[in-house]
């Protein structure tokens, strides 16, 4: 189901159910999330090469349409080691690219990473992983939420994938 560009109508133009469904209903269905996967536990990052990167969150295997998609990942809190951290996006174990890099010895709250991809019409398993430049351990912290103001009530992290209209 591709995105349908709406047509400009003349005054008193007749809109059939077919036109309405194609221009409105199908477009709203197109914009639904393809995937949302949350994680509520801490993830330790200790791999020191891109090949030993630690997975943070995965969408699981999904069959995609060959239309643009946006992969979005939210990391609630990062606690650092004395080493640079690199965040990557992968399709299974194939690295698609580096999303971001964070300096050593710097904690961060509310990090959002995003990547636009047009997959082949097939099954893909998109995931976000990270690796550090030298020995140490970073932690991606996530929780279940709770009373505001309490550092132990961090919200869940997530990966979210949705189609992008063109």
Secondary structure, 3 states (H helix, E strand, C coil): CCCCCCCCCCCCCCCCHHHHHHHHHHHHHHCCEEEEEEECCCEEECCCCHHHCEEEEECCCEECCCCEEEEEEEEEEEECCCCCEEEEEEECCEEEEEEEEECCCCCEEEEEEEEEEECCCCEECEEEEEEECCCCCEEEECCCCCCCCCCCCCCCEEEEEEECCC
